[in-house]
Amino acid sequence: MKHPGITRRTKVAVRVPKSPRRGRAMPSALEWAEDMTGRCPRLTAVGGHSLLVENHTGIAVFTESRIVLNSRAGKVCVLGRSLSLGCARAGEVIIRGDIQRIELPCRGGDVPDEG
């Protein structure tokens, strides 16, 4: 007995929206592995007043206007005003203050001088 409104199930093709990053290469498995091993510093910014830095190996420079962190990939430099350390644990630190610029490690691992 057939009921009105009840139909057979049919396969429906679902269109997946195109990626806005189309044309960009996906990170290779080696890049993902490098991130998972803790070699790359991972930075998470919340506005311009708080920054979480993970996978660092120590603090090289600490002033109110400049904090330089060592990492296996090179040095991470945070520039700003009234910078302070909110919470420091092994391998991670929270930097608070008026963060104006972040310089990530370049291939040589050098950080430009403050200017």
Summary of the structure (lengths in Angstrom):
residues: 115
radius of gyration: 23.1
end to end distance: 83.7
largest distance: 83.7
contacts: 252
relative contact order: 0.17
helix: 8%
strand: 43%
